[in-house]
Amino acid sequence: ESGKVTASPEKNDSEYLSPVTIGGQALTLDFDTGSADLWVFSSSLPAADSSGHTTFDPSKSSTWQAYQGATWQISYGDGSAADGTVGFDAVTIGGVTVSKQAVELATGVSGSFVQDTQNDGLVGLGFSTINTVQPQPQKTFFENVMPSLALPVFTANLDKDASGTYTFGAIDSTQYTGDIHYTPVDSSNGFWEFPSSSYTIAGGSPTPCTTCSPAIADTGTSLMLIDDDIVTAYYAQVSGSSLDQSQGGYIYPCSATLPSFGVAIGADYTATIPGSALTFAELGDGTCFGGVQSNQGQGIQIYGDVLLRNFFAVFDGGAKRFGVATK
Ligand SMILES: CN(C)c1ccc(C(=O)NN)cc1
């Protein structure tokens, strides 16, 4: 089987939201290849925290099965967090159903989730070694459905300020051009992780970097969070740019011309993003906030939506590989 759903961008393409049905209840969730918990705003949240969100109410699902005593708690790279209890229910995405998917009910969420009223929770599409359910980590929707998919893959075709598509179980050849360039994935940290040991700024042949951190493909992160020395070199080529502590990153005059930025996807391919696609947000006073920012020395480079929305991306759970194609 295979199925596809729309991925609709929030403002500034900061995240992409997709329709999911759980126990017959429709919610709008953020598909996140950088985590492995499927969690939803629940009817047990304080009303002040769930106001504006659609909540899942297990008492209204005839197929809900509580997982007695199980709990979860997660924190994300941006400092946001959520926690709660666990059960199992039928989860359907694009017509593809897992009958007994672990569904994590939020009884606590941090402020940025409360404020993000279009978001009713997350679908983790990383590897279940980083699932936070105790006493027993739970498999992701993709891990559960993989054996019944025509192909053990899902693809992300995100777009700039336009709706895109997530597809499970098929590689839709109408969604990309040319070849798909794959790299093996090291899932030992729970991410779609691969080496990225060269980069290009403003074109030309790639600069090798033996000290460059490995990278992860993360649909749940908005920006590209890159090793600090590379980011410094990038903005050195942007006139009027500066590191603005109050904004939390590099800003520049929106009139500036940004150089292109290319990053290695494994050993054989450089994914190059044109400068015109490397602004994340206008700050309203003529300055712009860059899509390329520092990873603050985290030792991992996070290739989020600023990269992914420029490509067709393949997450291959069968061959444990990640691929990109132009489109
Ligand atoms: C506050 N929200 C909606 C978030 C969603 C996803 C993430 C994330 O780091 N995913 N890899 C952080 C925060």
The ligand as an SDF file (V2000), in Angstrom:
LIG
                    3D

 13 13  0  0  0  0  0  0  0  0999 V2000
    7.3960   24.1480   19.1960 C   0  0  0  0  0  0  0  0  0  0  0  0
    7.3570   23.1830   18.0760 N   0  0  0  0  0  0  0  0  0  0  0  0
    6.1350   23.1940   17.2530 C   0  0  0  0  0  0  0  0  0  0  0  0
    8.4300   22.3630   17.7600 C   0  0  0  0  0  0  0  0  0  0  0  0
    8.3200   21.3550   16.8080 C   0  0  0  0  0  0  0  0  0  0  0  0
    9.4200   20.5640   16.4900 C   0  0  0  0  0  0  0  0  0  0  0  0
   10.6480   20.7990   17.1090 C   0  0  0  0  0  0  0  0  0  0  0  0
   11.8640   20.0430   16.7390 C   0  0  0  0  0  0  0  0  0  0  0  0
   12.9670   20.3780   17.1600 O   0  0  0  0  0  0  0  0  0  0  0  0
   11.7390   18.9760   15.9330 N   0  0  0  0  0  0  0  0  0  0  0  0
   12.8700   18.3180   15.4930 N   0  0  0  0  0  0  0  0  0  0  0  0
   10.7490   21.8200   18.0610 C   0  0  0  0  0  0  0  0  0  0  0  0
    9.6530   22.5830   18.3970 C   0  0  0  0  0  0  0  0  0  0  0  0
  1  2  1  0
  2  3  1  0
  2  4  1  0
  4  5  1  0
  4 13  2  0
  5  6  2  0
  6  7  1  0
  7  8  1  0
  7 12  2  0
  8  9  2  0
  8 10  1  0
 10 11  1  0
 12 13  1  0
M  END
$$$$
